[in-house]
Amino acid sequence: MAAVATVRALVGHQDVDRGLLPAWAREHADATLKFPLARPVPVYVGAMGPRMLTMAGAHADGALPLLYPPERFAVARANVLAGATPGGREVDLPACFWVSLSADPGRARNALAEKLAYYGPSFSAPMLAEAGLRPADFDRAARLAHTGRQAAALIDDRMLSLGIAGDAAEVIARCRALQAMGARHLSFGPPLGPDPLAAIGLLGSQVLPALSDLPERSEADPGPANEGPGTW
C-alpha cells in the first residue's frame, strides 16, 4: 500500500492518502521526479490474490492479474471492486491471459500446452483449485519441459483451458465471453501462437475487428475505465 501510494505521489497524483506515505515523503510534500510530467502517470499493480487485488482497487490506477483461466476475470473484478467502490475510485482492470492463435488449431493448442507444461507447477494452488487442478498435476509434463523435451501430450483439456488456444473463431468466442462478464480491456499474453508474427497478424486482422463492436451496456453493466467510479 505504502509503495503504491508513494509512487503515485511521485508521478503526479493528488488523490493519494498521505497518511500512507513514508516519513520522508510526508516531510517533502513537493518531492517529484527529476523531469516534469505532462500528466499524472497511471500506476498498475500486478496483483493476483484477493487481498492484493482489493488493495489495487483502493489505491492503484489499475490491476494486471494474470487470469488462470481467463474466466476468473469475474472473481478478480469482484475483488477490485471491493477496494474501489467505497472510495468511488476509477480503476482499470484488463483481462490478462495467455493466448495461442493459429490458422491450425492443433498447432495453436500445442504451443500453449508446452508453455503450461513448463510453468504449471509454479501456479498458485488456490487459483488452480478453482479450476479443479493442482500444481502437482503438471509435474510429469514439467519434468519433460524443463529438460527441453516435448510435453504437450501430457497437458489435458482442463489444463489447456487455463489459457485460450485455437483458431480465430475459438479465440473470439472466449474473448466475447469475457466481454459479457464486463471486460473492456483485453491483454493478450504469450506464447501468442506457434508463429508469433503470424499470430499477431491474425489478432489484428480477425480477432480485434470482431471484438471492437461492444454490445450496448445495460444500466447494471459497468462500463470501462474513466466512465464512472469503480467501474470498467
C-alpha positions as CSV (number, residue, x, y, z in Angstrom):
1,M,0.0,0.0,0.0
2,A,2.7,2.5,1.0
3,A,4.8,1.7,-2.0
4,V,1.8,2.2,-4.4
5,A,0.9,5.5,-2.7
6,T,4.4,6.8,-2.8
7,V,4.9,6.0,-6.4
8,R,1.6,7.6,-7.3
9,A,2.5,10.8,-5.4
10,L,5.9,11.0,-7.2
11,V,4.2,10.7,-10.6
12,G,1.8,13.5,-10.2
13,H,-1.3,12.1,-8.5
14,Q,-3.0,14.4,-6.0
15,D,-5.6,12.0,-4.6
16,V,-3.0,10.0,-2.5
17,D,-3.7,9.2,1.1
18,R,-0.7,11.0,2.6
19,G,-1.1,9.0,5.8
20,L,0.3,6.0,3.9
21,L,3.4,7.8,2.7
22,P,6.8,7.2,4.4
23,A,8.2,10.0,6.7
24,W,10.5,11.4,4.0
25,A,7.6,11.8,1.6
26,R,5.4,13.4,4.1
27,E,8.1,15.9,5.1
28,H,8.9,16.7,1.5
29,A,5.4,17.1,0.0
30,D,6.8,18.7,-3.1
31,A,9.0,15.8,-3.9
32,T,8.8,14.8,-7.6
33,L,10.7,13.1,-10.3
34,K,13.6,15.0,-11.9
35,F,11.7,15.6,-15.2
36,P,8.3,17.4,-15.3
37,L,5.3,15.3,-16.2
38,A,2.7,16.4,-18.8
39,R,0.0,14.5,-16.8
40,P,-0.1,12.0,-13.9
41,V,1.2,8.6,-14.8
42,P,-1.1,5.7,-14.1
43,V,0.3,3.1,-11.7
44,Y,-0.8,-0.5,-12.1
45,V,-0.3,-3.4,-9.7
46,G,0.5,-6.9,-11.0
47,A,-1.9,-8.4,-8.4
48,M,-3.1,-12.0,-8.4
49,G,-4.5,-12.8,-5.0
50,P,-7.7,-11.4,-3.4
51,R,-6.0,-9.1,-0.9
52,M,-3.6,-7.6,-3.5
53,L,-6.5,-7.0,-5.9
54,T,-8.6,-5.3,-3.3
55,M,-5.6,-3.2,-2.4
56,A,-5.1,-2.2,-6.0
57,G,-8.8,-1.2,-6.2
58,A,-8.4,1.0,-3.2
59,H,-5.0,2.6,-4.0
60,A,-3.8,2.0,-7.6
61,D,-4.9,3.2,-11.0
62,G,-5.2,-0.3,-12.4
63,A,-4.6,-4.0,-11.7
64,L,-3.0,-6.6,-14.0
65,P,-4.0,-10.0,-12.8
66,L,-2.9,-12.9,-15.0
67,L,-6.0,-15.0,-15.2
68,Y,-5.9,-18.8,-15.0
69,P,-8.4,-19.4,-16.6
70,P,-9.4,-16.2,-18.3
71,E,-12.9,-16.6,-17.0
72,R,-11.5,-15.9,-13.5
73,F,-12.0,-12.3,-14.5
74,A,-15.3,-12.3,-12.7
75,V,-13.6,-13.1,-9.4
76,A,-10.7,-10.6,-9.9
77,R,-13.3,-7.9,-10.8
78,A,-15.2,-8.5,-7.6
79,N,-12.0,-8.2,-5.6
80,V,-11.0,-5.0,-7.2
81,L,-14.5,-3.5,-6.8
82,A,-14.4,-4.3,-3.1
83,G,-11.5,-1.9,-2.9
84,A,-12.5,0.7,-5.4
85,T,-16.2,1.1,-4.7
86,P,-16.1,2.5,-1.1
87,G,-13.9,5.4,-2.3
88,G,-15.7,5.9,-5.6
89,R,-12.5,5.2,-7.4
90,E,-12.0,4.7,-11.2
91,V,-9.7,1.6,-11.7
92,D,-8.7,-0.1,-14.9
93,L,-8.9,-3.9,-14.9
94,P,-7.5,-5.6,-18.1
95,A,-8.3,-9.2,-18.5
96,C,-4.8,-10.6,-18.9
97,F,-4.4,-14.1,-20.3
98,W,-2.2,-16.4,-22.3
99,V,-3.3,-16.9,-25.8
100,S,-2.1,-19.2,-28.7
101,L,-3.6,-18.4,-32.1
102,S,-3.1,-20.1,-35.4
103,A,-5.0,-21.0,-38.6
104,D,-4.1,-24.6,-37.5
105,P,-5.9,-25.1,-34.1
106,G,-3.9,-28.1,-33.3
107,R,-0.6,-26.2,-33.6
108,A,-2.1,-23.4,-31.5
109,R,-3.0,-25.8,-28.7
110,N,0.4,-27.5,-28.8
111,A,2.2,-24.1,-28.4
112,L,0.1,-23.2,-25.3
113,A,0.4,-26.7,-23.9
114,E,4.2,-26.5,-24.0
115,K,4.1,-23.2,-22.0
116,L,1.7,-24.6,-19.5
117,A,3.8,-27.7,-19.1
118,Y,6.8,-25.6,-18.2
119,Y,5.2,-23.2,-15.8
120,G,2.2,-25.1,-14.5
121,P,3.8,-26.4,-11.2
122,S,4.5,-22.8,-10.2
123,F,0.9,-21.6,-10.4
124,S,-0.9,-20.7,-7.2
125,A,-2.5,-23.8,-5.6
126,P,-5.7,-21.9,-4.6
127,M,-6.1,-20.4,-8.0
128,L,-5.7,-23.8,-9.7
129,A,-8.1,-25.4,-7.2
130,E,-10.8,-23.1,-8.6
131,A,-10.3,-24.9,-12.0
132,G,-10.2,-28.3,-10.4
133,L,-6.4,-28.7,-10.7
134,R,-3.3,-28.9,-8.5
135,P,0.3,-27.8,-9.2
136,A,1.3,-31.5,-8.9
137,D,-0.9,-32.3,-11.9
138,F,1.7,-30.6,-14.1
139,D,4.7,-32.4,-12.6
140,R,5.2,-35.1,-15.2
141,A,4.9,-32.6,-18.0
142,A,7.2,-30.2,-16.3
143,R,9.9,-32.8,-15.9
144,L,9.9,-33.1,-19.7
145,A,9.6,-29.4,-20.5
146,H,12.4,-28.4,-18.1
147,T,14.8,-30.8,-19.9
148,G,13.9,-29.4,-23.4
149,R,11.6,-32.4,-24.3
150,Q,8.1,-32.2,-25.8
151,A,5.5,-32.2,-23.1
152,A,2.3,-31.1,-24.9
153,A,0.8,-34.6,-24.9
154,L,0.6,-34.6,-21.1
155,I,-1.5,-31.4,-21.0
156,D,-5.2,-32.3,-21.0
157,D,-8.2,-30.1,-21.8
158,R,-8.7,-28.9,-18.3
159,M,-5.1,-27.7,-18.1
160,L,-5.3,-26.2,-21.6
161,S,-8.4,-24.2,-20.6
162,L,-6.2,-22.1,-18.3
163,G,-5.4,-20.1,-21.4
164,I,-7.0,-19.5,-24.8
165,A,-5.9,-21.6,-27.8
166,G,-7.3,-22.3,-31.2
167,D,-8.1,-20.6,-34.5
168,A,-9.5,-17.0,-34.7
169,A,-13.1,-18.2,-34.2
170,E,-12.2,-20.1,-31.0
171,V,-10.2,-17.1,-29.6
172,I,-13.1,-14.7,-30.4
173,A,-15.6,-16.9,-28.7
174,R,-13.6,-17.0,-25.4
175,C,-13.0,-13.2,-25.6
176,R,-16.6,-12.5,-26.2
177,A,-17.4,-14.4,-23.0
178,L,-15.0,-12.1,-21.1
179,Q,-16.7,-9.1,-22.7
180,A,-20.1,-10.5,-21.4
181,M,-18.6,-10.5,-17.9
182,G,-17.8,-6.8,-18.2
183,A,-14.2,-6.9,-19.5
184,R,-13.5,-3.9,-21.7
185,H,-9.7,-4.1,-21.8
186,L,-8.1,-7.4,-23.0
187,S,-4.4,-8.2,-22.7
188,F,-3.1,-11.0,-25.0
189,G,-0.1,-12.6,-23.5
190,P,2.5,-15.2,-24.8
191,P,3.0,-17.6,-26.4
192,L,0.7,-15.8,-28.9
193,G,1.0,-18.8,-31.2
194,P,3.3,-21.3,-32.8
195,D,4.4,-18.5,-35.1
196,P,4.1,-15.3,-33.1
197,L,4.3,-12.9,-36.1
198,A,1.5,-14.8,-37.9
199,A,-0.5,-14.8,-34.6
200,I,-0.1,-11.0,-34.3
201,G,-1.4,-10.7,-37.9
202,L,-4.4,-12.8,-37.1
203,L,-5.1,-10.8,-33.9
204,G,-5.0,-7.6,-35.9
205,S,-6.9,-8.8,-39.0
206,Q,-9.5,-11.1,-37.5
207,V,-9.8,-11.1,-33.7
208,L,-9.7,-7.4,-32.8
209,P,-12.1,-6.3,-35.5
210,A,-14.6,-8.9,-34.4
211,L,-14.3,-7.7,-30.8
212,S,-14.3,-4.0,-31.4
213,D,-18.1,-3.6,-31.6
214,L,-19.0,-3.9,-27.9
215,P,-22.7,-4.7,-27.1
216,E,-24.7,-1.9,-25.6
217,R,-24.5,-1.9,-21.8
218,S,-27.5,-2.0,-19.5
219,E,-27.6,0.3,-16.5
220,A,-26.4,-2.6,-14.4
221,D,-23.5,-3.4,-16.6
222,P,-20.3,-1.4,-15.6
223,G,-18.5,0.5,-18.3
224,P,-14.8,0.9,-19.0
225,A,-12.3,2.9,-17.0
226,N,-13.0,6.6,-16.7
227,E,-16.7,6.2,-17.2
228,G,-17.6,6.1,-13.6
229,P,-16.4,5.3,-10.1
230,G,-15.0,1.8,-9.6
231,T,-16.1,0.6,-13.0
232,W,-14.6,-0.7,-16.2
